[in-house]
Amino acid sequence: MNGAAVIRAPELPALLAVVPADTPLGDGLVATAGTWTRDGAPDGARGGARDAALDAARGGAPDGAIDGSRDDAVARFTPRFAAPPGTVYTILARDAATGPWRRFAEVQVPRASVDRSTVVETIDPGVDEIPANLLRFSVTFSAPMSEGGAAAGIQLRDAAGVDLPGALLDMPPELWDRTHRRLTLLLEPGRIKRGLQPNVQAGPPLIEGSTITLVIDPQLQDARGQHLAAGAERVYRIGPPLRSRIDPALWHITWPVPTAAASGAAAVPAADADGATADIDAVRGGAAATLVVRFDRSLDRALCRRYLRVRDSAGRVVEGFATLSADATTWTFVAAAPGIHWSLHVDTRLEDLAGNSVRRVFDRDLSSPADDGITASHVVLEP
């Protein structure tokens, strides 16, 4: 009854009332709150906000009932509050003010149309082989999701399809981004770090040389309460652990090519395949505004968005659009306008798949000088 229940009959009973379908008949009956009308006019005899027990004692109708003893063949009930889709109500009738109630008809609130359109867009890491000390997965959905179902709706399984108990960290609240579309799943850090009791007692969550599958159940619900259009899964091979700091000096960077307009020099013609000449910008297809960084390993996708910035010679952030390859090894920045004298500023909190950052190793060997961290907040790379 999102709208109204309409009762049509050659002759209506003396009294009508609406109750949930499982309501027992008898004394003290409380009808569903709402308004009755007869042939479009509000019924003035019944339906006021009166106490049901008092009405029954006086021989009247409970709150929400209507006197239908006149010759009208149509009555309409509009509930005070919208009912959940699919709810079934019973229309009760009795032929005298003091007679017993009987079931006259049933009405069901129409079910909302099922629109299962939300899907899993990506599962990260986007590589086939992950380090044995992987720190996190992330799942991105096509629409905002509801919260609270990840523990039951996302599983990590071994090659035989058996759940890996305790591999994923049970985290209330769940780690959603601001849009509620990307969910981060942490593996148990205590089992990743060597020497900690969870690691000693239960072993690492992932075993090098094995195969695992991250499974997303289609019963997960989006923010509208609808299940996913389909489930999803991704299979990974477990490679060797990765225990070293990110070193930006190992990255291969292709810097923008200066243009005549940006550098103040005359345009340099270049020969095409047929020997004709063209402006260098056209030949290089926008190379004057593009910076490409190829990392020495896959990095965390969300942190790449946050911790990489291109700045000009005055230290201002260069406006543009950045993309990251599926395997998170190539970062491409296209500026809104060509420029020169750019630098790449790397926040040292940037991490790889195993949680190692530019600043420190996640699972550090205290006896190894190579694992010593740095204190700088940023590393600046220039041509």
N, C-alpha and C positions, 0 to 999 in steps of 0.2 A: 504494500500500500504506500508506494511513494507518492501516489496521487490520491485516489478515492476508490472505495468499494461501492459498486452500484448493485442494488438488489431489485430485480424486476420479477413480478409474479402477478397472476390474475387477481389475487387477493392476498394482501400482506397480513401476517399475524398481528395480534394486539400489541405485542412488545417485541422489540428486536435489540440485540446486544452483540458486540464483537469481543471475542476473547482469544488468546493464543490457543492453538489447536490442542495442547496437552492439558488445558485447564479442566479440573474436575468439576462436575456440576453439583450444586448443593447450596446450602446457606452460606452467606458471606461472599457471594460471587462478586468479583470486582471486574467490571468491564474495561476494555481498552479505552483510554482517554481520547476524546475526539469530538467532532461535531456532526450531527445528523441533519440532513435536509430532506425535504419532501417536495418533489417536483421543483427543485431549485430554491425553495424558500426554507429558511431555518425553522426547525421544529421548536415551538415555544413551550410545549407541554412537558418535554423530557430532555434529558441530556445535560442538565446543569451540573455544576461541581458539587454534588452532594455526597454525603457519606453513604457507602453502599449498605452497611448494616442498618442504618437508620431507615433508608428507603425500604429495605426488605421488611423491617418491623412494621412500617406503615402500610405495607401491601403495595408499595410502588416498585419502580424499576431501579436497578443500580445505576450509578454514574455511567454515562455513555450509552444508555439504552434509549429507545425511541418508541413512542406510542404509534403503532401502525394500524390501528383499528378502523381508520377511515377508508374510504373507497380508493385511495391512491394505490397505484400499482408500481410505483417507483420510489425507492428511498436510496439516499447516498450517504456514505459514511466517510468522513475525512479525518484521519488520525491527527492528533496533536503533534506527534513526533514521527519522523520518517522511520520506517521499519527496515531492518536488514534485508537485502535481496534474498529471495528464496524462503522467507518466513511464511508459515502456513497459519491462517487464522480460521476460527470457526464462528459462523454467525448463528447465534442462539435465538430461539423464538419461544414465546409462550402465549397462550390464547386468553389468559385472564391474569389480572394483577397478582393473584395469589397462587396461580397454578405453577406446575413444575416447568423448568426450562428444558427444552429439547433442541437437538442439533438440527439446524435448518439448512445450512449450506456451508461450503468451505471456499476460501479464497487464498491464493498464494501470491505474495509479492513477486513480481517478475524478477528473474535473475539478471544481473548486469551482464552485458555481452562480454565474453572472454576475449581479451586482446593480449595474447601472449607474444609481444613483439620484442621484448628485451632479450638481448643475446650477449654472450661473452665476446668482446672485441679482441682482446689480446691477453696472453698469459706470458709474464716475464719471469725469468730470463728468456730471451728470444733466441737461444742457442740450443743445439742438440746435446752438447756436453757441458756439464756444470761442475765446479770444484766440489770436492768432498766436504769442504767446510763452508758451503753456501750458507748465507745468513738469512736470505729472505726471498720469497716469491711475491709477485703482485698480479692481481687480476683486474682488468678494466672491463666494465660493462657499458652497454650502449645507452643506458638510462640510469637515473638515480635508483639506488637499491634501499630496501629496508634493512634494519640493523638487528642483529641477534641470531641469525641463522647460519653463520659461517661455520661454527664448530660442527654442526651436524651435516651441513651441505657441502663441505669441502674436505676431501680426504687425500692422504698421500699413501700410495700403495706400492708394494714391491712387484717384482716381475711375475709373481704368481697371483697377483690381484688381491693380496692380503694387506689389510691396513697396517701401517707402521705406527705402533702405539707410542705416544709421547714425542714423536718427531716434530710436530708443529706445536708451537707455544700456545697454550690456552690463554687468550687475552680478553677478558672483559675490562673495558669496552673494546670493541673491534677498531682496527686502525684504518678508518676511511679518510679519504681526502675531503676537501671542502664541498665538492660536488656530489659526494656519496656515490661516485662511479668507480673509483679505484680503491681496491682493498689490498692492504699489505699484510702478508702472512710471514711471521718470523719462525724460523726453526729454533729449537730450544738452545739458547746461547750457552747455558751451562754444560750441555753435552758437546758443544763445538770446541770450547776452550780446553786445551789439554791440562790435566792436573786437577781440575775442579771435580768435586765429588760426583755430580751427575754424569760427567764424562767417565770417571773411573768406574762407577757402579753400573751404568747402563750402556756405556760406549757411545761413539758418535752417532748422530741420527742418520747419516748417509755413509755408505761403505764404498770405497773406491773399487771400480770394476763392475758394480752392480747397475741395475736399471730400475728406475722408479717412474711412477705416473701420478701426476697431480690431476685429480678428478673433481669437476664442478657439477654438482647434482642439479638437474633441471627443476627441482622443487624449491630452490632458492627463490625468494620473492622480491620483486622490485618495490619501489616506493608506493605503487598503487595497490599492492597486495596480490599482484598477478605473478604466477610462476614464469620461469624463463621459457622462451620459445624452444630451447634445446639445451641440453647439457654440453659440456666441453671437457677436453682432457689434453694433456701434453706429456709426452714421454721424454725422459732425459737419461742419458748415460752419465755415470758418475766418474769424473776424472780425478786426477791428483789434487790435493789441497793447494790452495794459493795463500802463501804467507809472506808477503812483501809489500812494502809501501808502494803507492802509485807514484811514479816518477815522470812528471810532465816532460822532462828532457828527452825521454824516449819516444815522445809522440812525433809523428810526421805531420807538419803543417804546410798547407798550400795557401800562401797569402794572396790577397787581391792584387791584380795587375793594375798599376797606375794608369789612369786615362789622361788624355790630353787636357780635358777640362779640369780634372782634379790636380794635375801637376803643373799646369800652365804651359806645357810644351805643345808643339804642333802635333796634330794627329799623325800616327805612323801607319801607312798603308801596309797591308799584308796580302800576299798572293794566295788565291784559292786554288783548287785543284785544276782549274782550267787556265791558270796564269793570270786571271783578272785580279784586280785589287779591290780591297774593301777595308772599311775602318776596322781597327784591331778589336774594338768592343764587339762588333757584330760577329767577327770570326770566332772570338772566344766565348760568345754567348753569355755575356754578363759576368765574365771573370773579374771585372773591375769592382764588383760589389759582392764577391763571394769569397768566403774563407772556409776551408775544409780542414778538419782535424781528424787524423787517424790515430786512435789510441793503441797502446800495446796490449790491451786486454779489454774485455767487455766491462762497462761501467754501469752503475745504477741509473736507470732511466730517469726516475723522478729527480734525483740529485743533479743530473746533468742539466736539467731545465733550470734549476735553482742556482747552481754554483759556477756556471760559465758565463762570462760577460766580455763583450768586445767594447773597447774604449778607444776614443780618438786621442790625438796628441795633447789635448787640453784636459784629458781625464773624464770626459763626458761619455756616458753610455751611448753606443751607436744603436740607433733604432733599426730593427730588422726582424727576420723570422728565422728560427733555428729548427732543424730537424735532426733526428737521430735514427740511424739505420736499425733494422730489426734486431740485429745481434749486438747493438749498442757499442759498436767499435768505431763508427764514423759519425762525426758531428759536423753538420753543414750549416753555415750561417750566411744568409743572403740579406744584405743591408738594404734599407729603403732607398739609399742613394749611394753612388760610388764615392770612395774616399781613399785617402792615403794616411800613412803613419798610424796605423791601427796597432793595438796590442791586445792580447788575450789575458784576462785576469781569471785565475783559477783559485777559487776558495779551497783552502786545504782540508775542508770537511768533505770534499767530494770522495765518494767511496766506489769500490768495485763490488763484484757479486759476493765476495766473502767478507765484506765489511771493512776491508783495509782502505785507509784513506791516504791522501797526500801527506797528512800529518803524522799518522802512526799505523802500526800493524795491529789488527784486531786481536789476534792470538799471538802475542809477542813472546819470543824466547828471551828471557832476561839476561841470559849469558851471551847473547849474540849482539855485538856492536852494530851489525847491519840492521837490527830491528829498532835501533834508537830512533825516536821521533824528532820532529822539528817543531819550533814554536811559532813560526810565521803564520799569519792568518791568510795570506794570499801569496801565490806565485805568479809572476808576470812574465809572459812570453812575448817576444818581439821579433820582427824579421831580422 
